[in-house]
Amino acid sequence: MVPAVTEAVVLAKLHDLADIDRALGTAALAGRFSDNDLLRLLAHQRGDDTPATRASETHSL
């Protein structure tokens, strides 16, 4: 669960704290603390369900 806490701290610098708190509560209820789960929950909460993109070996700097 430490990565989720670290992710929450980083996201708190970019998003409203109430939104982070709500996403953490939803993650706790659902048992979802994998990579990017908080980011996806935040996107879902604001109605933006477009999938998050990640750099791959073919599309990275």
C-alpha positions in Angstrom: 0.0 0.0 0.0 3.0 2.3 0.3 3.0 3.0 -3.5 -0.6 4.2 -3.2 0.3 6.6 -0.4 3.2 7.9 -2.4 0.9 8.3 -5.4 -1.6 10.1 -3.3 1.0 12.6 -2.1 2.1 13.3 -5.6 -1.5 13.6 -6.9 -2.4 15.9 -4.0 0.0 18.5 -5.5 -2.0 18.5 -8.7 -5.6 17.9 -7.5 -8.0 19.1 -4.9 -7.5 17.4 -1.5 -11.2 16.5 -1.2 -11.0 14.7 -4.5 -7.9 12.8 -3.4 -9.6 11.9 -0.1 -12.7 10.6 -2.0 -10.5 8.6 -4.4 -8.6 7.1 -1.4 -11.9 6.2 0.3 -13.2 4.5 -2.9 -9.9 2.6 -3.3 -10.1 1.4 0.2 -13.7 0.2 -0.1 -12.9 -1.5 -3.4 -9.5 -2.8 -2.3 -7.8 -1.2 -5.3 -4.3 0.0 -4.6 -2.4 -1.1 -7.7 -0.4 1.3 -10.0 -2.5 4.1 -11.3 -5.7 3.1 -9.5 -5.9 6.4 -7.7 -5.3 8.3 -11.0 -8.0 6.3 -12.7 -10.4 6.8 -9.8 -9.8 10.6 -10.0 -10.5 10.5 -13.7 -13.7 8.5 -13.2 -14.9 10.9 -10.5 -14.6 13.9 -12.8 -16.3 12.0 -15.6 -13.2 11.6 -17.8 -13.1 7.9 -18.5 -10.6 8.0 -21.3 -7.9 5.5 -20.5 -4.6 6.7 -19.2 -1.7 6.4 -21.5 1.7 5.2 -20.6 5.0 5.4 -22.4 6.2 2.1 -23.8 9.6 1.0 -25.2 8.4 2.0 -28.6 6.9 5.3 -27.5 9.2 6.9 -25.0 12.0 9.4 -24.8 
